[in-house]
């Protein structure tokens, strides 16, 4: 009988998000595809160092302990089958239980994300991430991890995922009012619409899926803990709270920062991944916790 993915948390991860392939990517960019292919074949027995998404992927696989089978990790890469041996040799070396892959040989990955029932796609390629978002798949552009030492032997007891609010969990509808008319107009709009749930953003479905997974465990024992880390503050917080309540979504911690820098809060929370649509936030956060940027229509001047 075919494997069913509908009842699992499915994470698609690119090879450059899972492993440190920055040097190899520079060969591709400077010398072209043939040089990259030759290099990968010549070095296919050299084990790759862990990338930004490695600790998260390793921790997510623990959700399958005791035959629970709650998650599925799938490598989704623009590599061809011929250049993938180094990736799978590294997967085997680190003991990751990843057996499925989509290797598209330079083609677009986005058409295959829905086929694999992907809940979240992590990549270091901005175009791939943007195409995933455009296809209504939650996706994040993995930030540079050079300032974060990655220990492949680290044992994460509880996965901690942090989300920005507007243009990530929620749509950018209210954010556009802030950008176009200013803070006072934004505050008045949110106060006036406090009883009306916010429209869903690109990560709403993922948050709902995680919430359903959390409910499979006794209170206080869920293997994933979530946090909302947003620049909103009172009175604009009320609409957020009521929206999550209307969605019947559990969020474990919420921080309404009103413009306070997010990175210190994220470090205190112990985020294993943080998603935000603004590079100004992910650039700072990535120095302290693994971070990923969510591309959206409105990048500049986010509150």
One Martini backbone bead per residue (centre of mass of N, CA, C, O) as a GRO file, in nm:
protein
  303
    1UNK     BB    1   0.096   0.035   0.022
    2UNK     BB    2   0.091   0.352   0.005
    3UNK     BB    3   0.222   0.628   0.127
    4UNK     BB    4   0.099   0.852   0.366
    5UNK     BB    5   0.115   1.224   0.398
    6UNK     BB    6  -0.138   1.375   0.522
    7UNK     BB    7  -0.063   1.282   0.846
    8UNK     BB    8   0.197   1.460   0.809
    9UNK     BB    9   0.494   1.631   0.865
   10UNK     BB   10   0.618   1.799   0.582
   11UNK     BB   11   0.967   1.832   0.491
   12UNK     BB   12   1.137   2.042   0.277
   13UNK     BB   13   1.490   2.008   0.179
   14UNK     BB   14   1.767   2.139   0.089
   15UNK     BB   15   2.097   2.072   0.056
   16UNK     BB   16   2.189   2.377   0.147
   17UNK     BB   17   2.027   2.360   0.421
   18UNK     BB   18   2.141   2.090   0.542
   19UNK     BB   19   2.416   2.176   0.407
   20UNK     BB   20   2.744   2.287   0.352
   21UNK     BB   21   2.745   2.447   0.008
   22UNK     BB   22   2.896   2.720  -0.052
   23UNK     BB   23   3.150   2.644  -0.211
   24UNK     BB   24   2.997   2.491  -0.435
   25UNK     BB   25   2.822   2.732  -0.523
   26UNK     BB   26   3.060   2.907  -0.619
   27UNK     BB   27   3.143   2.722  -0.847
   28UNK     BB   28   2.881   2.744  -1.003
   29UNK     BB   29   2.881   3.061  -1.036
   30UNK     BB   30   3.185   3.085  -1.165
   31UNK     BB   31   3.215   2.791  -1.351
   32UNK     BB   32   2.968   2.612  -1.350
   33UNK     BB   33   2.815   2.310  -1.392
   34UNK     BB   34   3.051   2.122  -1.475
   35UNK     BB   35   3.233   2.191  -1.232
   36UNK     BB   36   3.037   2.105  -1.015
   37UNK     BB   37   2.998   1.811  -1.096
   38UNK     BB   38   3.295   1.727  -1.081
   39UNK     BB   39   3.336   1.797  -0.784
   40UNK     BB   40   3.118   1.608  -0.660
   41UNK     BB   41   3.235   1.345  -0.771
   42UNK     BB   42   3.525   1.372  -0.647
   43UNK     BB   43   3.367   1.430  -0.340
   44UNK     BB   44   3.147   1.199  -0.259
   45UNK     BB   45   3.325   1.097   0.014
   46UNK     BB   46   3.282   1.375   0.135
   47UNK     BB   47   3.180   1.511   0.418
   48UNK     BB   48   2.942   1.718   0.515
   49UNK     BB   49   2.848   1.989   0.668
   50UNK     BB   50   2.634   2.133   0.854
   51UNK     BB   51   2.348   2.313   0.835
   52UNK     BB   52   2.101   2.511   0.944
   53UNK     BB   53   1.872   2.265   0.924
   54UNK     BB   54   1.988   2.016   1.071
   55UNK     BB   55   1.886   2.024   1.370
   56UNK     BB   56   1.584   2.028   1.296
   57UNK     BB   57   1.573   1.764   1.137
   58UNK     BB   58   1.677   1.580   1.360
   59UNK     BB   59   1.448   1.650   1.563
   60UNK     BB   60   1.200   1.571   1.387
   61UNK     BB   61   1.273   1.260   1.380
   62UNK     BB   62   1.190   1.206   1.682
   63UNK     BB   63   0.874   1.190   1.618
   64UNK     BB   64   0.920   0.869   1.520
   65UNK     BB   65   0.916   0.745   1.774
   66UNK     BB   66   0.755   0.464   1.854
   67UNK     BB   67   0.589   0.456   1.577
   68UNK     BB   68   0.454   0.743   1.506
   69UNK     BB   69   0.493   0.889   1.232
   70UNK     BB   70   0.476   1.238   1.203
   71UNK     BB   71   0.723   1.262   0.997
   72UNK     BB   72   0.870   1.405   0.683
   73UNK     BB   73   1.176   1.393   0.505
   74UNK     BB   74   1.266   1.586   0.205
   75UNK     BB   75   1.469   1.602  -0.057
   76UNK     BB   76   1.496   1.924  -0.239
   77UNK     BB   77   1.666   1.934  -0.552
   78UNK     BB   78   1.875   2.056  -0.827
   79UNK     BB   79   1.997   1.810  -0.839
   80UNK     BB   80   2.116   1.530  -0.959
   81UNK     BB   81   2.167   1.204  -0.932
   82UNK     BB   82   2.480   1.226  -0.994
   83UNK     BB   83   2.516   1.463  -0.746
   84UNK     BB   84   2.382   1.303  -0.477
   85UNK     BB   85   2.581   1.111  -0.326
   86UNK     BB   86   2.703   1.306  -0.117
   87UNK     BB   87   2.441   1.360   0.032
   88UNK     BB   88   2.375   1.058   0.109
   89UNK     BB   89   2.640   1.003   0.255
   90UNK     BB   90   2.587   1.218   0.476
   91UNK     BB   91   2.322   1.112   0.582
   92UNK     BB   92   2.440   0.839   0.673
   93UNK     BB   93   2.663   0.940   0.862
   94UNK     BB   94   2.441   1.098   1.058
   95UNK     BB   95   2.171   0.917   1.078
   96UNK     BB   96   1.957   0.992   0.874
   97UNK     BB   97   1.604   0.938   0.798
   98UNK     BB   98   1.654   0.966   0.457
   99UNK     BB   99   1.487   0.837   0.145
  100UNK     BB  100   1.367   1.095   0.010
  101UNK     BB  101   1.347   1.247  -0.327
  102UNK     BB  102   1.387   1.559  -0.526
  103UNK     BB  103   1.556   1.551  -0.845
  104UNK     BB  104   1.557   1.817  -1.100
  105UNK     BB  105   1.805   1.918  -1.270
  106UNK     BB  106   1.733   2.254  -1.258
  107UNK     BB  107   1.454   2.267  -1.205
  108UNK     BB  108   1.162   2.327  -1.076
  109UNK     BB  109   1.025   2.259  -0.755
  110UNK     BB  110   0.727   2.361  -0.702
  111UNK     BB  111   0.547   2.137  -0.856
  112UNK     BB  112   0.630   1.908  -0.618
  113UNK     BB  113   0.521   1.998  -0.340
  114UNK     BB  114   0.224   1.897  -0.356
  115UNK     BB  115   0.289   1.596  -0.418
  116UNK     BB  116   0.433   1.583  -0.112
  117UNK     BB  117   0.269   1.745   0.098
  118UNK     BB  118   0.395   2.018   0.173
  119UNK     BB  119   0.442   2.229   0.463
  120UNK     BB  120   0.768   2.275   0.435
  121UNK     BB  121   1.020   2.493   0.286
  122UNK     BB  122   1.382   2.469   0.271
  123UNK     BB  123   1.611   2.729   0.151
  124UNK     BB  124   1.894   2.901  -0.031
  125UNK     BB  125   1.684   2.977  -0.263
  126UNK     BB  126   1.496   3.241  -0.350
  127UNK     BB  127   1.334   3.146  -0.595
  128UNK     BB  128   1.222   2.884  -0.471
  129UNK     BB  129   1.075   3.022  -0.236
  130UNK     BB  130   0.893   3.210  -0.399
  131UNK     BB  131   0.751   2.983  -0.560
  132UNK     BB  132   0.629   2.847  -0.313
  133UNK     BB  133   0.461   3.084  -0.211
  134UNK     BB  134   0.302   3.113  -0.483
  135UNK     BB  135   0.199   2.797  -0.419
  136UNK     BB  136   0.108   2.788  -0.109
  137UNK     BB  137   0.389   2.741   0.043
  138UNK     BB  138   0.568   2.709   0.305
  139UNK     BB  139   0.861   2.931   0.316
  140UNK     BB  140   1.230   2.946   0.363
  141UNK     BB  141   1.516   3.153   0.380
  142UNK     BB  142   1.812   3.066   0.459
  143UNK     BB  143   2.044   3.176   0.670
  144UNK     BB  144   2.333   3.259   0.762
  145UNK     BB  145   2.550   3.041   0.987
  146UNK     BB  146   2.853   3.135   1.056
  147UNK     BB  147   2.776   3.245   1.367
  148UNK     BB  148   2.670   2.937   1.405
  149UNK     BB  149   2.735   2.677   1.576
  150UNK     BB  150   2.726   2.330   1.464
  151UNK     BB  151   2.603   2.041   1.633
  152UNK     BB  152   2.543   1.715   1.531
  153UNK     BB  153   2.506   1.606   1.852
  154UNK     BB  154   2.271   1.755   1.922
  155UNK     BB  155   2.004   1.743   2.172
  156UNK     BB  156   1.671   1.802   2.111
  157UNK     BB  157   1.397   1.796   2.318
  158UNK     BB  158   1.258   2.075   2.208
  159UNK     BB  159   1.092   2.221   1.963
  160UNK     BB  160   1.152   2.566   1.847
  161UNK     BB  161   0.906   2.790   1.704
  162UNK     BB  162   0.921   3.104   1.531
  163UNK     BB  163   0.690   3.382   1.463
  164UNK     BB  164   0.573   3.601   1.278
  165UNK     BB  165   0.294   3.770   1.175
  166UNK     BB  166   0.289   3.968   0.954
  167UNK     BB  167   0.336   3.795   0.647
  168UNK     BB  168   0.307   3.497   0.781
  169UNK     BB  169   0.055   3.407   0.942
  170UNK     BB  170  -0.048   3.659   0.823
  171UNK     BB  171  -0.140   3.884   0.637
  172UNK     BB  172  -0.067   4.213   0.473
  173UNK     BB  173  -0.312   4.400   0.517
  174UNK     BB  174  -0.223   4.570   0.770
  175UNK     BB  175   0.062   4.643   0.676
  176UNK     BB  176  -0.025   4.835   0.445
  177UNK     BB  177  -0.142   5.052   0.629
  178UNK     BB  178   0.118   5.125   0.767
  179UNK     BB  179   0.282   5.202   0.509
  180UNK     BB  180   0.065   5.414   0.387
  181UNK     BB  181  -0.049   5.564   0.688
  182UNK     BB  182   0.058   5.449   0.950
  183UNK     BB  183   0.033   5.386   1.286
  184UNK     BB  184  -0.239   5.514   1.359
  185UNK     BB  185  -0.407   5.375   1.136
  186UNK     BB  186  -0.341   5.091   1.221
  187UNK     BB  187  -0.450   5.101   1.512
  188UNK     BB  188  -0.740   5.180   1.438
  189UNK     BB  189  -0.800   4.936   1.257
  190UNK     BB  190  -0.749   4.711   1.472
  191UNK     BB  191  -0.955   4.810   1.678
  192UNK     BB  192  -1.205   4.803   1.489
  193UNK     BB  193  -1.114   4.477   1.403
  194UNK     BB  194  -1.088   4.286   1.658
  195UNK     BB  195  -1.337   4.077   1.577
  196UNK     BB  196  -1.171   4.027   1.311
  197UNK     BB  197  -1.019   3.805   1.147
  198UNK     BB  198  -0.738   3.739   1.008
  199UNK     BB  199  -0.591   3.668   0.742
  200UNK     BB  200  -0.416   3.441   0.585
  201UNK     BB  201  -0.099   3.327   0.564
  202UNK     BB  202   0.166   3.126   0.460
  203UNK     BB  203   0.173   2.992   0.782
  204UNK     BB  204  -0.107   2.894   0.880
  205UNK     BB  205  -0.116   2.592   0.806
  206UNK     BB  206   0.133   2.509   0.966
  207UNK     BB  207   0.031   2.596   1.245
  208UNK     BB  208  -0.214   2.404   1.241
  209UNK     BB  209  -0.055   2.141   1.214
  210UNK     BB  210   0.105   2.170   1.475
  211UNK     BB  211  -0.139   2.189   1.664
  212UNK     BB  212  -0.244   1.905   1.604
  213UNK     BB  213   0.011   1.758   1.697
  214UNK     BB  214   0.012   1.860   1.993
  215UNK     BB  215  -0.272   1.717   2.065
  216UNK     BB  216  -0.136   1.419   2.085
  217UNK     BB  217  -0.042   1.535   2.358
  218UNK     BB  218   0.011   1.594   2.659
  219UNK     BB  219   0.018   1.831   2.869
  220UNK     BB  220   0.358   1.939   2.850
  221UNK     BB  221   0.460   1.705   2.605
  222UNK     BB  222   0.526   1.853   2.364
  223UNK     BB  223   0.780   1.857   2.105
  224UNK     BB  224   0.642   2.139   2.035
  225UNK     BB  225   0.720   2.491   2.042
  226UNK     BB  226   0.557   2.807   2.026
  227UNK     BB  227   0.604   3.146   1.876
  228UNK     BB  228   0.516   3.486   1.896
  229UNK     BB  229   0.702   3.751   1.714
  230UNK     BB  230   0.601   4.089   1.747
  231UNK     BB  231   0.558   4.441   1.682
  232UNK     BB  232   0.321   4.436   1.822
  233UNK     BB  233   0.075   4.605   2.030
  234UNK     BB  234  -0.102   4.773   2.226
  235UNK     BB  235  -0.416   4.716   2.078
  236UNK     BB  236  -0.318   4.508   1.834
  237UNK     BB  237  -0.336   4.227   1.987
  238UNK     BB  238  -0.636   4.137   1.990
  239UNK     BB  239  -0.669   4.030   1.698
  240UNK     BB  240  -0.471   3.801   1.728
  241UNK     BB  241  -0.603   3.642   1.955
  242UNK     BB  242  -0.880   3.605   1.808
  243UNK     BB  243  -0.771   3.456   1.563
  244UNK     BB  244  -0.652   3.206   1.704
  245UNK     BB  245  -0.920   3.128   1.831
  246UNK     BB  246  -1.079   3.090   1.562
  247UNK     BB  247  -0.864   2.863   1.463
  248UNK     BB  248  -0.778   2.675   1.696
  249UNK     BB  249  -0.489   2.782   1.799
  250UNK     BB  250  -0.180   2.699   1.930
  251UNK     BB  251   0.013   2.922   2.139
  252UNK     BB  252   0.260   2.930   2.378
  253UNK     BB  253   0.401   3.207   2.288
  254UNK     BB  254   0.390   3.574   2.337
  255UNK     BB  255   0.533   3.872   2.164
  256UNK     BB  256   0.475   4.221   2.221
  257UNK     BB  257   0.719   4.463   2.127
  258UNK     BB  258   0.694   4.748   1.993
  259UNK     BB  259   1.009   4.753   1.851
  260UNK     BB  260   1.166   4.552   1.981
  261UNK     BB  261   1.416   4.355   1.965
  262UNK     BB  262   1.409   4.007   1.880
  263UNK     BB  263   1.675   3.835   1.934
  264UNK     BB  264   1.673   3.809   2.248
  265UNK     BB  265   1.404   3.660   2.268
  266UNK     BB  266   1.484   3.420   2.087
  267UNK     BB  267   1.715   3.322   2.264
  268UNK     BB  268   1.545   3.276   2.521
  269UNK     BB  269   1.352   3.069   2.376
  270UNK     BB  270   1.524   2.877   2.177
  271UNK     BB  271   1.529   2.888   1.874
  272UNK     BB  272   1.545   2.666   1.587
  273UNK     BB  273   1.337   2.868   1.437
  274UNK     BB  274   1.290   3.171   1.235
  275UNK     BB  275   1.011   3.365   1.103
  276UNK     BB  276   1.051   3.632   0.857
  277UNK     BB  277   0.992   3.902   0.618
  278UNK     BB  278   1.245   4.058   0.742
  279UNK     BB  279   1.580   4.121   0.706
  280UNK     BB  280   1.628   4.298   0.957
  281UNK     BB  281   1.553   4.054   1.147
  282UNK     BB  282   1.710   3.804   1.034
  283UNK     BB  283   1.997   3.918   1.047
  284UNK     BB  284   2.000   3.943   1.358
  285UNK     BB  285   1.890   3.663   1.446
  286UNK     BB  286   2.112   3.477   1.295
  287UNK     BB  287   2.331   3.534   1.528
  288UNK     BB  288   2.145   3.348   1.751
  289UNK     BB  289   1.943   3.206   1.541
  290UNK     BB  290   1.782   3.023   1.338
  291UNK     BB  291   1.690   3.155   1.009
  292UNK     BB  292   1.402   3.276   0.802
  293UNK     BB  293   1.286   3.408   0.506
  294UNK     BB  294   0.970   3.554   0.401
  295UNK     BB  295   0.846   3.612   0.113
  296UNK     BB  296   0.689   3.920   0.004
  297UNK     BB  297   0.543   4.199  -0.121
  298UNK     BB  298   0.623   4.355   0.159
  299UNK     BB  299   0.934   4.478   0.261
  300UNK     BB  300   0.932   4.767   0.332
  301UNK     BB  301   0.877   4.929   0.634
  302UNK     BB  302   0.844   4.741   0.862
  303UNK     BB  303   0.739   4.735   1.200
   0.00000   0.00000   0.00000
